[in-house]
């Protein structure tokens, strides 16, 4: 069954862009083995190759345990692959760097810093003057909808607000690529929807490259230009699907759009088929 | 207008003290033992001690060496504990050493230390240092180990070097746990300070206590116990103030009077 033609090699952003697609991230035959016990090795990722074009919103979609987060950590430079290599702008990724900004499901805010302190942290580290960093950070805090909460500590915020701070904190040091690791996974359905909408609105402003890990099919389809479907044990790329839906996307229009519905249904069916073929999840 | 609950909360520690002193008074009156003065006699002896210049100098000397021992211990133990918490190699090196030292009563080492360093300040400060170090190392270690990996990754992505992450992320993130260790360390500093002065008797609060005991001045003995106890409570209360101020960002709101501050 093949519903959506996968033309990942000559893939371009659906919204016309002037410059030709430039491969900002290249993942070349990456495998990752974890030692689960003294005798047993677990192959988390097997021979993954993937190219991500600049300015694209790409989701990595897969069941839990398929290694999709590990793949993101490899691009972030937090984990080194057992074999293969990941490149950013043609240069091998040797470690974390401010060109790739992570946003984690666990928020990972600095609890001893206020909202403003958290957002200012990156720019200050990059050597931006305090007054300038503060002005930029305040603007970002307003952009993510947290004006008035500048002096709150993370423990005083709800999960959704914490994730907004985490997003602002990462955007503050201007990474070229956003690495989002199931960022809305810990949030309730309502908050999740609102953050998806807000993320798209923010993304529309400068169209940074985003690598977004999720296990939610409709989240992936709603947000992305391209969905990378993974299967588990070992983690492999199963399918790369271009999501050819107009932007800017409005939730209330998109949910009624038959094309959107078809993407969601088709992708879910593909998952069901792979489940039926393999072990029950 | 103060709420009744607040009055109860404020009065509770006072009531507890009065209750203890009353029980003491009754026990002493009942036993009629010369070496067990009544609470009133002991309390009456306190102004005599605190009014005596010699005694005051001794008590201040005690506090001074306690502060030095505690200070050095904290300055050494926090970095060591943090390094152990973040580096498996450092932890494997120091853990066995600490396991050996941990159960040894530090005062039991005093005779040996006295042979090296004499009965002066250095010996006592070293014993206090040993007493304070272990809980501070242990809590710094646990605190550093518990720091969320993703927090360190976030810092690394911002360009923080490993050392910067240790000082600017691990240290503040572990601070609540570190300060719990320091609070235990402070009480242990007081205990080892008195113990060291009992063994190497030369000056200090412990020396006053034992001199009084030798001379059979039991009211002074008990008065000194009260003074030492009060010092402990005051130091702890001051420390708790400082601690609460430093880690307000991590404190849950609680409703139980868990401290005297």
Interface residues (C-beta under 8 A of the other chain):
Chain A: X76 X77 X78 X95 X96 X97 X98 X100 X101 X102 X104 X106 X108 X109 X110 X111 X112 X113 X121 X122 X125 X126 X153 X154 X155 X169 X170 X173 X175
Chain B: X148 X150 X151 X153 X154 X156 X157 X158 X159 X160 X169 X172 X173 X175 X247 X249 X250
